[in-house]
Each structure stands twice: as structure tokens, then as C-alpha cells.
Amino acid sequence: MKMKKVIACAAALMLAGSVLAGCGSGESSSASEGSVQSAAESVSGDIGESGSTAESEAASEPEKQPETDEEWHEAMLKRSLTSLGDTTKLKEKIAKARNGDKVTVAYIGGSITEGISAGPEKCYAKLSCDGFAERFGKEGGSSIEYVNAGISGTPSKLGNLRLQRDVLSHEPDICFIEFAVNDGTDDEHQAAYESIVRDLLDKDVAVVLLFSVTAEDYSAQDYMKQIGEYYGLPMISYCDALRFMFENGRMKWEDFSDDQSHPNVDGHKLVAEMIDYFYSQADAADPVPHTAPTEPMSIMVQQGMQLLENEDIEPVSLGSWKEGSTIAHFVNGWSYDPEGSNEPLVFKFTGKFAHLVYKEVSSGRFGTLHVKITCDGEVYDERDIKTVTPQGWGNPQTAMLGMQAADKEYTVEISMAEGSEEMYGEVLAIAHN
């Protein structure tokens, strides 16, 4: 990395932490998990004293061991409700539904939310939206609208880039966020997750966090819970509920899933039941007001990201590329023509933070991309991006292109790296704020 870029990144982080803390960040490792932990601890005392977390209540009053199957099931539902949070906003949306007004319930996440293994009609998102309509809707809930923005393989870093396109464009009233098995626990994922939360809250959306888990017991829910506490959000953890049942020998993973991560049909029903339980508790309880913090937990948050496809941005030059790409949900990108002379695909735009979204595969005739980034006429970075990786499967992947403290004019040139001139490559989108 050139010294100018190092200086620019450092300046960006310092300014982001002071002047621009509410509006941006980027992919960097300079904010530690400890800083997130510290911010969460600064508010956790108030949350615990207010009695808004199910865990604090459980700690003060020992639970009676369940005996019957019904009691175990009820205990599992209670365990799934990590926190009611501040339900003021949710109750406003419920009142709209009861009045017969349009209420849009949205879900953003990965393949679990998309409904892999259960299908679009039997996934937890559709079942719980139908349950909301039945519980709160007027005259059959015909005014309740459903938006499923789950896309297989997407972590919150990509979720943040497509939030405007896939969720905010539908003007949601309620939005569930599910990324706990797709996210890592690094600073970049934490910042992206918090960015999604902040953008939704800024649009007066009632946000609910949903935490999943894999067969290997992996979940990124710990840092997500810290963010949820910081913003006083409702939180549902089927991770905690399943762990409770597994530890007590009341369920096996195979009862919930037919693979390593996706709920089966019965599993999706169970998650929807946990959400319905949350709705019943939120409806019955008085809200516990929480003052929304103005400062983000991470100095790396980047709000207001726009995903730009070939319908949204016109390249300065198509070079040896043509319009169109081949991934579901990302068909409006650009594809490299190996019969050409490897002329670069060139974009110009103004923004603080910039990302590239590209197709990643595990094998085949895909090559390495070469990307040159210029900011305000000076070379900011130049590097190669491998599109063939062991974890690739034809999925969208993201790469951070730039992070600036103030708007800069970016020029991004994308060609095939040396040795990949006769290979294939796909740029799915450019994103910036």
C-alpha cells in the first residue's frame, strides 16, 4: 500500500470518529472488537436495570425445571426471546395494522431467510409475516405487505450494500435482520451490521434482530447482541433456544435441520413460532423507552450505500466488457469478453466509501481481476482480486475499493490481471455512498 493511501486511511478513520461518526466508515481492521465491547458495556447497566432483557429477569428469578413436553416447548420459546427492547416503534406499526393501514414487513438475511430447504411459502419469513397479518391485521390482514430480501451466501457486508435496493425501496415498517451464520466476527462485519441497523432506524423502521446458528454451533450473535443492546432493539435468538433444548436432551440438530445450517420445514415453523411469541409478548407489555444513541459504536459504519448496476450507472468506457451477468439477483452487471483486447471497464463517481461486487467461483475458466483506483486524480490503490477461491460457489462477493473522510471523485478501472486475459470475469455492481 502506498504511503499516501496509508495517510488517507488514517485521516479517514480519525475524521470518521469525530466529525463524520454518524455517516460513514469502510472495510478496515483498525476498530477492535474491544471497542465494541466497551461501548456495549457502557449502556448494558441501564438496560439490565430497566428489565428489558429476558436474561436479566431469568438471573434474578430461578426457573422451575420443565416437566411436560408442553412446558419444555414454552421454556424454549421464552429462551428464544433475548430482549423485548424498546417496543414503542413496533407498537406504532401494530396500531397501523389494526387500523387497516398498509404495513410492510421486510426480512433481510442470507439463505435461511431466503428459505433454502423450505421454499418461499414455508420459510420462517413468509410464515411469520402471515402470522403478523392474522394476529394484527384488519379484515384478514390484506393491508400487510411482505418483502423477503434474503439472498443465499450474503453476509451483512453485502447486505448493507443492497439495503436500499432490496429493502428501503419498499418503505418497510418492520424489518428483521438475520446474518448470524453468514457473518464473521471481525470489525468489517460488525460495522456493516451496525450500518444496516442505523439506516433502518433513521427511516423510522421497527428493527428486530434474529440470531441463527449452525450444526457446528457457530453464531456471530454475541457482537450482534451488543449492538442490539446499544440501540435498545428487540432480539430473538433461535440459537439460544436450540442450545437450551440440545443441552437438556430435548431436541437434536436433525429435528431442526437436514443439513449444516438451514432449518427444515419444521425448523422454519419453529422459528416463525418464536417470532409469534415475541409479537404476543411485545403486544402485551408496556414499552421500556430507550434513548437512541446518536454516535455509532464503530467508527467504521458506512450508511447510505447505493448499489449501482448497469441500469444505474453508465461506465465511462465499456472496454472489453459487455452488459449482463449471471448470478440470481445480480443479472445487471458487466461480463468480460475474452475475445477482446483486455481494455478496462471504467467508472467515475463521487463518494466517501466505495465497493466492488463481483462473481466468485471455486473452479472454471474465471480469472483474476486487476483494479486501479484513483481519487481526485491521484492513484489511491492498484491490486489484483482473485475470483476463484475454495469457498466460492458462484456467489456475489465484495471488495473494498476506497475509504475517505470526505467526498472524492473516484475513477475505477477494472481489467483482467496478467495471465487472465483469456479467462472470464463478472462485475456485478459498484457501490458507494
TIKOLZA-220739 format. One record per residue (C-alpha): residue in one letter; chain; x, y, z; residue number from 1. Coordinates in steps of 0.5 Angstrom, whole numbers. Each point is the difference from the previous one (the first is absolute). Layout:
BEGIN
<"A" "A" <X Y Z> NUM>
...
//
This chain:
BEGIN
<"M" "A" <0 0 0> 1>
<"K" "A" <3 7 -2> 2>
<"M" "A" <1 5 6> 3>
<"K" "A" <-5 5 -3> 4>
<"K" "A" <-5 -6 1> 5>
<"V" "A" <2 -1 7> 6>
<"I" "A" <0 7 2> 7>
<"A" "A" <-7 1 -4> 8>
<"C" "A" <-3 -6 4> 9>
<"A" "A" <3 2 7> 10>
<"A" "A" <-3 7 -1> 11>
<"A" "A" <-7 -3 -3> 12>
<"L" "A" <0 -4 7> 13>
<"M" "A" <1 6 4> 14>
<"L" "A" <-5 4 -3> 15>
<"A" "A" <-5 -5 0> 16>
<"G" "A" <1 -1 7> 17>
<"S" "A" <-1 8 1> 18>
<"V" "A" <-4 4 -5> 19>
<"L" "A" <-3 -6 -4> 20>
<"A" "A" <-1 -5 5> 21>
<"G" "A" <-8 0 -2> 22>
<"C" "A" <1 -1 -7> 23>
<"G" "A" <6 -5 -2> 24>
<"S" "A" <5 -5 0> 25>
<"G" "A" <3 -5 -4> 26>
<"E" "A" <4 -7 0> 27>
<"S" "A" <6 1 5> 28>
<"S" "A" <2 -4 6> 29>
<"S" "A" <2 6 4> 30>
<"A" "A" <-6 0 4> 31>
<"S" "A" <1 -6 5> 32>
<"E" "A" <-6 -5 3> 33>
<"G" "A" <2 3 7> 34>
<"S" "A" <-2 7 -2> 35>
<"V" "A" <-7 -3 -2> 36>
<"Q" "A" <0 -4 7> 37>
<"S" "A" <2 6 3> 38>
<"A" "A" <-6 4 -3> 39>
<"A" "A" <-5 -5 2> 40>
<"E" "A" <2 0 7> 41>
<"S" "A" <-1 7 1> 42>
<"V" "A" <-7 -1 -2> 43>
<"S" "A" <-1 -7 3> 44>
<"G" "A" <-1 2 7> 45>
<"D" "A" <-6 5 -2> 46>
<"I" "A" <-3 -6 -4> 47>
<"G" "A" <0 -5 6> 48>
<"E" "A" <-3 5 5> 49>
<"S" "A" <-6 1 -5> 50>
<"G" "A" <-1 -7 0> 51>
<"S" "A" <-1 0 -8> 52>
<"T" "A" <5 -7 -1> 53>
<"A" "A" <-3 -7 2> 54>
<"E" "A" <7 -2 2> 55>
<"S" "A" <0 5 6> 56>
<"E" "A" <-7 -2 2> 57>
<"A" "A" <2 -7 0> 58>
<"A" "A" <6 1 4> 59>
<"S" "A" <-4 4 6> 60>
<"E" "A" <-5 -6 0> 61>
<"P" "A" <2 -7 -1> 62>
<"E" "A" <-4 -4 -5> 63>
<"K" "A" <-4 -6 2> 64>
<"Q" "A" <2 -6 -4> 65>
<"P" "A" <-5 -2 -5> 66>
<"E" "A" <-3 -7 0> 67>
<"T" "A" <-5 -1 -5> 68>
<"D" "A" <1 1 -8> 69>
<"E" "A" <-4 6 0> 70>
<"E" "A" <4 3 6> 71>
<"W" "A" <6 -1 -4> 72>
<"H" "A" <-3 3 -6> 73>
<"E" "A" <-2 6 4> 74>
<"A" "A" <7 1 3> 75>
<"M" "A" <3 -1 -7> 76>
<"L" "A" <-4 6 -2> 77>
<"K" "A" <2 4 6> 78>
<"R" "A" <7 -1 -1> 79>
<"S" "A" <0 2 -7> 80>
<"L" "A" <-2 7 2> 81>
<"T" "A" <6 3 2> 82>
<"S" "A" <-3 7 0> 83>
<"L" "A" <-6 4 -1> 84>
<"G" "A" <4 6 -1> 85>
<"D" "A" <-4 7 -1> 86>
<"T" "A" <-6 -2 -3> 87>
<"T" "A" <-3 7 -1> 88>
<"K" "A" <1 0 -7> 89>
<"L" "A" <-2 -7 -1> 90>
<"K" "A" <-7 1 3> 91>
<"E" "A" <-1 6 -4> 92>
<"K" "A" <1 -5 -6> 93>
<"I" "A" <-5 -5 3> 94>
<"A" "A" <-5 6 1> 95>
<"K" "A" <0 2 -7> 96>
<"A" "A" <-1 -8 -2> 97>
<"R" "A" <-6 0 5> 98>
<"N" "A" <-3 6 -3> 99>
<"G" "A" <0 -3 -7> 100>
<"D" "A" <6 5 -3> 101>
<"K" "A" <6 -3 -4> 102>
<"V" "A" <5 -3 4> 103>
<"T" "A" <6 -3 -4> 104>
<"V" "A" <4 -6 4> 105>
<"A" "A" <7 -1 -3> 106>
<"Y" "A" <6 -5 1> 107>
<"I" "A" <7 1 -2> 108>
<"G" "A" <5 -6 1> 109>
<"G" "A" <3 -6 -3> 110>
<"S" "A" <-2 -7 -3> 111>
<"I" "A" <-4 -1 7> 112>
<"T" "A" <-4 6 -1> 113>
<"E" "A" <-1 -1 -8> 114>
<"G" "A" <-3 -7 2> 115>
<"I" "A" <5 -5 -3> 116>
<"S" "A" <-2 -7 2> 117>
<"A" "A" <-8 2 2> 118>
<"G" "A" <-2 4 -6> 119>
<"P" "A" <-3 7 -1> 120>
<"E" "A" <-6 -2 3> 121>
<"K" "A" <2 -4 6> 122>
<"C" "A" <6 4 2> 123>
<"Y" "A" <0 4 7> 124>
<"A" "A" <0 7 -3> 125>
<"K" "A" <-7 -2 -4> 126>
<"L" "A" <-3 -4 6> 127>
<"S" "A" <2 6 5> 128>
<"C" "A" <-3 5 -5> 129>
<"D" "A" <-6 -4 -1> 130>
<"G" "A" <-1 0 8> 131>
<"F" "A" <1 7 1> 132>
<"A" "A" <-6 1 -5> 133>
<"E" "A" <-4 -5 3> 134>
<"R" "A" <2 3 7> 135>
<"F" "A" <-1 7 -1> 136>
<"G" "A" <-3 2 -7> 137>
<"K" "A" <-7 2 -1> 138>
<"E" "A" <-4 -4 -4> 139>
<"G" "A" <4 -6 -2> 140>
<"G" "A" <7 5 0> 141>
<"S" "A" <-1 2 -7> 142>
<"S" "A" <4 6 1> 143>
<"I" "A" <6 -4 2> 144>
<"E" "A" <6 0 -5> 145>
<"Y" "A" <5 -5 0> 146>
<"V" "A" <7 1 -2> 147>
<"N" "A" <6 -5 0> 148>
<"A" "A" <7 2 -1> 149>
<"G" "A" <3 -6 2> 150>
<"I" "A" <6 -2 -5> 151>
<"S" "A" <4 -6 0> 152>
<"G" "A" <7 1 3> 153>
<"T" "A" <-1 7 1> 154>
<"P" "A" <4 3 7> 155>
<"S" "A" <-2 7 3> 156>
<"K" "A" <6 3 -4> 157>
<"L" "A" <-4 -2 -7> 158>
<"G" "A" <-7 1 4> 159>
<"N" "A" <2 8 1> 160>
<"L" "A" <2 1 -7> 161>
<"R" "A" <-7 -3 -2> 162>
<"L" "A" <-4 3 5> 163>
<"Q" "A" <-3 6 -4> 164>
<"R" "A" <-2 -4 -6> 165>
<"D" "A" <-3 -6 4> 166>
<"V" "A" <-3 3 6> 167>
<"L" "A" <0 7 1> 168>
<"S" "A" <-3 1 -7> 169>
<"H" "A" <-6 -4 2> 170>
<"E" "A" <-1 5 6> 171>
<"P" "A" <-1 -5 6> 172>
<"D" "A" <-3 1 6> 173>
<"I" "A" <3 -6 4> 174>
<"C" "A" <7 -4 -2> 175>
<"F" "A" <3 -6 2> 176>
<"I" "A" <8 -1 -1> 177>
<"E" "A" <3 -7 0> 178>
<"F" "A" <7 0 -1> 179>
<"A" "A" <3 -4 6> 180>
<"V" "A" <2 -6 -4> 181>
<"N" "A" <3 4 -6> 182>
<"D" "A" <4 5 4> 183>
<"G" "A" <7 -1 2> 184>
<"T" "A" <1 4 7> 185>
<"D" "A" <5 5 -3> 186>
<"D" "A" <0 7 0> 187>
<"E" "A" <-3 1 -7> 188>
<"H" "A" <-6 -5 1> 189>
<"Q" "A" <-1 4 7> 190>
<"A" "A" <0 7 -4> 191>
<"A" "A" <-4 -3 -5> 192>
<"Y" "A" <-5 -3 4> 193>
<"E" "A" <-1 7 4> 194>
<"S" "A" <-1 4 -6> 195>
<"I" "A" <-6 -4 -2> 196>
<"V" "A" <-3 1 7> 197>
<"R" "A" <2 7 0> 198>
<"D" "A" <-3 1 -8> 199>
<"L" "A" <-7 -3 2> 200>
<"L" "A" <0 4 7> 201>
<"D" "A" <1 6 -4> 202>
<"K" "A" <-6 -2 -5> 203>
<"D" "A" <-5 -1 6> 204>
<"V" "A" <0 -8 0> 205>
<"A" "A" <-1 -4 5> 206>
<"V" "A" <6 -5 0> 207>
<"V" "A" <0 -7 3> 208>
<"L" "A" <7 -4 1> 209>
<"L" "A" <-1 -7 -2> 210>
<"F" "A" <6 -5 2> 211>
<"S" "A" <1 -6 -3> 212>
<"V" "A" <5 -6 1> 213>
<"T" "A" <4 -6 -4> 214>
<"A" "A" <0 -7 2> 215>
<"E" "A" <8 1 2> 216>
<"D" "A" <-3 5 5> 217>
<"Y" "A" <2 7 -4> 218>
<"S" "A" <-3 6 1> 219>
<"A" "A" <2 7 0> 220>
<"Q" "A" <-6 2 5> 221>
<"D" "A" <5 3 5> 222>
<"Y" "A" <2 6 -3> 223>
<"M" "A" <-7 1 -3> 224>
<"K" "A" <-3 0 7> 225>
<"Q" "A" <5 5 2> 226>
<"I" "A" <-3 4 -6> 227>
<"G" "A" <-7 -1 2> 228>
<"E" "A" <1 2 7> 229>
<"Y" "A" <3 6 -2> 230>
<"Y" "A" <-6 2 -4> 231>
<"G" "A" <-5 -3 4> 232>
<"L" "A" <-2 -5 -5> 233>
<"P" "A" <-5 -6 0> 234>
<"M" "A" <4 -6 0> 235>
<"I" "A" <-2 -7 -2> 236>
<"S" "A" <6 -6 1> 237>
<"Y" "A" <-2 -7 -3> 238>
<"C" "A" <7 -1 1> 239>
<"D" "A" <-1 0 8> 240>
<"A" "A" <-7 -3 -1> 241>
<"L" "A" <3 -6 -3> 242>
<"R" "A" <6 0 4> 243>
<"F" "A" <-4 -1 6> 244>
<"M" "A" <-4 -6 -3> 245>
<"F" "A" <6 -3 -2> 246>
<"E" "A" <4 0 7> 247>
<"N" "A" <-6 -3 3> 248>
<"G" "A" <-1 -5 -5> 249>
<"R" "A" <-7 2 -2> 250>
<"M" "A" <2 1 -8> 251>
<"K" "A" <5 -2 -4> 252>
<"W" "A" <3 4 -6> 253>
<"E" "A" <-3 -5 -5> 254>
<"D" "A" <-7 2 3> 255>
<"F" "A" <1 7 -3> 256>
<"S" "A" <4 0 -6> 257>
<"D" "A" <2 -5 -6> 258>
<"D" "A" <7 3 -1> 259>
<"Q" "A" <5 4 4> 260>
<"S" "A" <-3 7 0> 261>
<"H" "A" <-7 0 -3> 262>
<"P" "A" <-7 -1 4> 263>
<"N" "A" <-4 -6 -3> 264>
<"V" "A" <-8 2 -1> 265>
<"D" "A" <-1 -2 8> 266>
<"G" "A" <6 4 1> 267>
<"H" "A" <-3 6 -3> 268>
<"K" "A" <-6 -1 3> 269>
<"L" "A" <3 0 7> 270>
<"V" "A" <4 7 -2> 271>
<"A" "A" <-7 3 -2> 272>
<"E" "A" <-3 -2 7> 273>
<"M" "A" <6 3 3> 274>
<"I" "A" <-2 7 -3> 275>
<"D" "A" <-7 -1 1> 276>
<"Y" "A" <1 -1 7> 277>
<"F" "A" <5 6 0> 278>
<"Y" "A" <-6 4 -3> 279>
<"S" "A" <-5 -2 6> 280>
<"Q" "A" <5 2 5> 281>
<"A" "A" <1 7 -3> 282>
<"D" "A" <-7 1 -1> 283>
<"A" "A" <-2 -2 7> 284>
<"A" "A" <6 4 3> 285>
<"D" "A" <1 8 1> 286>
<"P" "A" <6 3 -4> 287>
<"V" "A" <6 1 4> 288>
<"P" "A" <2 6 -3> 289>
<"H" "A" <8 0 -3> 290>
<"T" "A" <3 7 -2> 291>
<"A" "A" <3 -2 -7> 292>
<"P" "A" <8 2 0> 293>
<"T" "A" <2 5 -5> 294>
<"E" "A" <7 -3 0> 295>
<"P" "A" <1 -7 -3> 296>
<"M" "A" <4 -5 4> 297>
<"S" "A" <5 -1 -6> 298>
<"I" "A" <4 6 -4> 299>
<"M" "A" <0 -4 -6> 300>
<"V" "A" <-8 0 -1> 301>
<"Q" "A" <-2 2 -7> 302>
<"Q" "A" <-7 2 -1> 303>
<"G" "A" <-4 2 -6> 304>
<"M" "A" <4 -5 -5> 305>
<"Q" "A" <-3 -1 -7> 306>
<"L" "A" <0 -6 -4> 307>
<"L" "A" <2 2 -8> 308>
<"E" "A" <-2 -5 -5> 309>
<"N" "A" <0 2 -8> 310>
<"E" "A" <-7 3 1> 311>
<"D" "A" <3 5 5> 312>
<"I" "A" <7 2 -2> 313>
<"E" "A" <3 1 -7> 314>
<"P" "A" <7 -2 -1> 315>
<"V" "A" <5 5 -3> 316>
<"S" "A" <2 -6 -4> 317>
<"L" "A" <-2 -7 -1> 318>
<"G" "A" <7 -2 -3> 319>
<"S" "A" <0 -8 -1> 320>
<"W" "A" <-6 -1 4> 321>
<"K" "A" <-8 0 -1> 322>
<"E" "A" <-6 1 4> 323>
<"G" "A" <-3 -6 3> 324>
<"S" "A" <2 -5 6> 325>
<"T" "A" <-2 -7 2> 326>
<"I" "A" <-2 0 8> 327>
<"A" "A" <-7 0 2> 328>
<"H" "A" <-2 7 3> 329>
<"F" "A" <6 3 -4> 330>
<"V" "A" <-1 -1 -7> 331>
<"N" "A" <1 7 -2> 332>
<"G" "A" <8 0 1> 333>
<"W" "A" <5 0 -5> 334>
<"S" "A" <4 -6 -3> 335>
<"Y" "A" <7 0 -3> 336>
<"D" "A" <1 -2 -7> 337>
<"P" "A" <6 -5 -1> 338>
<"E" "A" <0 1 -8> 339>
<"G" "A" <1 8 2> 340>
<"S" "A" <7 3 1> 341>
<"N" "A" <-1 1 7> 342>
<"E" "A" <-2 7 0> 343>
<"P" "A" <-2 2 7> 344>
<"L" "A" <-7 2 3> 345>
<"V" "A" <0 7 2> 346>
<"F" "A" <-5 3 5> 347>
<"K" "A" <0 7 3> 348>
<"F" "A" <-4 2 6> 349>
<"T" "A" <1 5 7> 350>
<"G" "A" <-1 -3 7> 351>
<"K" "A" <4 -2 6> 352>
<"F" "A" <0 -7 0> 353>
<"A" "A" <0 -5 -6> 354>
<"H" "A" <-1 -7 -1> 355>
<"L" "A" <0 -5 -6> 356>
<"V" "A" <-5 -6 0> 357>
<"Y" "A" <3 -6 -5> 358>
<"K" "A" <-2 -7 -1> 359>
<"E" "A" <5 -5 4> 360>
<"V" "A" <0 -8 -2> 361>
<"S" "A" <4 -6 2> 362>
<"S" "A" <2 -2 -7> 363>
<"G" "A" <0 1 -7> 364>
<"R" "A" <2 5 -5> 365>
<"F" "A" <0 6 4> 366>
<"G" "A" <6 4 1> 367>
<"T" "A" <3 6 5> 368>
<"L" "A" <-3 7 -1> 369>
<"H" "A" <5 6 0> 370>
<"V" "A" <-3 6 3> 371>
<"K" "A" <3 7 0> 372>
<"I" "A" <-3 5 5> 373>
<"T" "A" <1 8 -1> 374>
<"C" "A" <-2 5 5> 375>
<"D" "A" <0 7 -2> 376>
<"G" "A" <5 -1 -6> 377>
<"E" "A" <5 -4 5> 378>
<"V" "A" <1 -7 0> 379>
<"Y" "A" <-3 -3 6> 380>
<"D" "A" <1 -7 -1> 381>
<"E" "A" <1 -6 -5> 382>
<"R" "A" <-1 -7 1> 383>
<"D" "A" <-2 -7 -2> 384>
<"I" "A" <-6 -3 2> 385>
<"K" "A" <-1 -8 0> 386>
<"T" "A" <-7 -2 -3> 387>
<"V" "A" <2 -8 1> 388>
<"T" "A" <0 -2 8> 389>
<"P" "A" <-1 -6 3> 390>
<"Q" "A" <-6 3 4> 391>
<"G" "A" <-3 3 -7> 392>
<"W" "A" <-6 -4 -3> 393>
<"G" "A" <-3 6 -5> 394>
<"N" "A" <-2 5 5> 395>
<"P" "A" <1 7 1> 396>
<"Q" "A" <6 2 4> 397>
<"T" "A" <2 7 2> 398>
<"A" "A" <7 4 0> 399>
<"M" "A" <1 7 3> 400>
<"L" "A" <3 5 -5> 401>
<"G" "A" <0 6 4> 402>
<"M" "A" <-1 4 7> 403>
<"Q" "A" <0 7 0> 404>
<"A" "A" <-2 5 5> 405>
<"A" "A" <-3 5 -5> 406>
<"D" "A" <-3 -1 -7> 407>
<"K" "A" <5 -1 -5> 408>
<"E" "A" <0 -1 -8> 409>
<"Y" "A" <1 -8 -1> 410>
<"T" "A" <3 -3 -6> 411>
<"V" "A" <0 -7 0> 412>
<"E" "A" <3 -4 -6> 413>
<"I" "A" <-2 -8 0> 414>
<"S" "A" <4 -5 -5> 415>
<"M" "A" <3 -7 1> 416>
<"A" "A" <6 -1 3> 417>
<"E" "A" <7 -2 -4> 418>
<"G" "A" <-1 -7 -1> 419>
<"S" "A" <-8 0 0> 420>
<"E" "A" <-1 4 -7> 421>
<"E" "A" <-4 -7 -3> 422>
<"M" "A" <-4 -1 6> 423>
<"Y" "A" <-7 2 3> 424>
<"G" "A" <-2 5 5> 425>
<"E" "A" <-6 4 2> 426>
<"V" "A" <-1 6 4> 427>
<"L" "A" <-7 0 3> 428>
<"A" "A" <0 7 3> 429>
<"I" "A" <3 6 2> 430>
<"A" "A" <-2 3 7> 431>
<"H" "A" <2 7 3> 432>
<"N" "A" <-4 5 5> 433>
//
